[in-house]
Amino acid sequence: MFRSFVIALGLVALAGTGASRAEEPVDTVRSIIQEQIAAFLRDDAEAAYSFASPEIRGKFPDKSAFFDMVKRGYRPVYRPGNFAFGRSKVVGDQVFQEVLISAPDGKDWTAIYQLVKQPDGSYKINAVMMLQSAPGPAI
C-alpha cells in the first residue's frame, strides 16, 4: 500500500506542469542523495541510515534492518553502476528528485526520491520509488 501511494504521489508530482525550480532545496537534496549512495557503496549502514526520515526510521528502527531492506528491495540504489539526476520538483516542504540509474547488470532504472523538510530545516529521505526503464536505442 505504501509503495502504491508513493508511486501515485511521485508520478503526479513529476508530471505536473510549471514545475517549481527552487535551486536551493534541489541542490541540497541532490547532495543528500549522493551522500547516501556513497554510504551504500562503502557499506556504511550508519551513514546511509542517517539520511532516513523519522517515518522510515519508525518502520526500520535500526540501521541493520534498514540496510537489509535496501539491499533486498532497492538493489540498483544500493549498488548503482552509473547514476545521474533527472527532473526535480518542489512541492511545499517536499522535494521529488528523479535519479536515472544504470545498474551493474545492464538494466536501466529510474528512482524517484521523496525528501521531506524536517523541523530543523534539514531534508530527510522519506521514500524511494523504483521504476525499471525501457532500454534506449543501441548506439
N, C-alpha and C positions, 0 to 999 in steps of 0.2 A: 504494500500500500504506500509506504513512504517513497519508494522508488517511482511509483506512478505519479505521485504528487510532484516530485522533483522533476520528472520528465515533462509533465504538463507545464509547470511553472517555468522551467528553463526554456522550453520552446516558445512559450508566449513572450517571455522576456526578450529573447534574442530575435524573434520575428517582428517585433513592433517597429513601426515606422518612426522616424525622427528620434533615433537613439541618442541619448544624452552622452556626451563625450567629456565629462569632467575628468581631466587628466590626472589630478592628484590621487583620487581613490583608485583609479585604474592602475597607475604606476605602482602604488602601494600593494595592491592585490597581486599584480604580476610578480613582484618581488617575493611576496609570501609564498606563492605557488612554486616559484623557482627554488626557494629555500627548502620547502617541504620535499620536492622531488630530489634535491641534492641529499637531503637526510635519508630518503628511501635508498638512494644509490649507495650510501655509506652504511646502510643497515643500522642507522641511528634511530631506534624506536622512540627514544625520549624526545629528541629534537622534532621528529615528524609529528608526534602526538601533541607537542606544544602549540601547533597551529590549528588544532581541532577546537570547534566551538563548544560551549557548555552543553548544548543539545547532543552533540556527538559523544562528548565525554560521559554524558548520562547513559548512553547506550553501550558504550565501551569504557567502563570505569577504570581500566588500567592500560598502560602503553602496550603490553603484550597482546591483550585481546584486540586492541585497535590495529596493531601491526599485522597480526594474523589475518584479520578481516581484509585488510588492504591486499596482502599477498594473495589471498584466495579470490577475492571478488573484483580487484582492480589491478590486475597484473600489468597492463600497459602503463599505468601510472607508477606502479612500484618499480618496474624495470623498463622505462621507455628507451627506445633506440634514440631517435631524434624527436624533438618537440618544438613547436612554435606557437606563439599566441595568435589567436584569430580575433573575432569580434568581441566587444565588451559592451555592457550596458549597466548604467547606474539607475537603480530604482529605489528611491528613498535612502534607507540605510543599508541597502544590499547592493552588491556588485556581482554581476554574472559575467564570467570570463570563459571564452572558448579556448581550449588548448588542443591543437592538432598534433597527434602523436603517431609516429611511425614505430611500431613495436619491433623488437628484435626478430620476431617470427615473420616479418614482412607485411603484416596486416596493418591497415591504417585505422585509426580511431579518432573520435572527437570526444573530448571530456569537457563537460560544461560544469564549471565550478560555481558554487554559490557561496559568497563570503558575506558575513553579516558584521556590521559595525557594533562593537561592544561599548558598554557604558564608559569605559576608559578611553574611547576613541580609536582603539586598535580594531583590526579586522581579523576574523577567525573563519576558517573553512567550515561551512555548515552542511554542505552536500556536494557530491560529485556524480554527475550522470554520464554514463559511458554509452556512446553510440558507435557501432562499427561503421566505418566509412567505406563506400564503394571505391574500388581501385581506380586511379586515374588512367589516362591513356598511356600506353607504353611509349617510352622515349628512346 
